[in-house]
Structures are given as structure tokens and as C-alpha cells.
Amino acid sequence: MIEINKDELQENLSQYFNHEIYVHFEMTNGAYAAYRMVKQLLALFEMQKQS
């Protein structure tokens, strides 16, 4: 199973949205897939903001 650093994820999301975000999820493959999707969406938003 792939390990996700929950603290790092929380910190990244909190910085992105400019307020505290708490991440609660079981470490499952489904959660990892959702995490990857969120990361990709955040990257897309970053690109849009800069252009």
C-alpha cells in the first residue's frame, strides 16, 4: 500500500485554500486515488491562476 503523509497533505491544502483544512481518511487505495485526483485538480487551478 502507498503511504500518504497526512500532515503534509493537510498543510498543502491549508496553504492552498488559505485556511486550516483537516484531512481525515483511512489509508486505502480508494483514498489514495482521491488524493491523486485532488492533487491534479489543485495543480490545474494553480496553472489557471498564473495564466
Residue pairs with C-beta under 8 A, 6 or more apart in sequence:
1 27
1 28
1 29
1 32
2 29
2 32
3 27
4 27
4 31
4 32
4 35
6 23
9 23
9 35
10 21
10 22
10 23
12 42
13 21
13 23
13 38
13 42
14 20
14 21
16 42
16 45
25 31
25 34
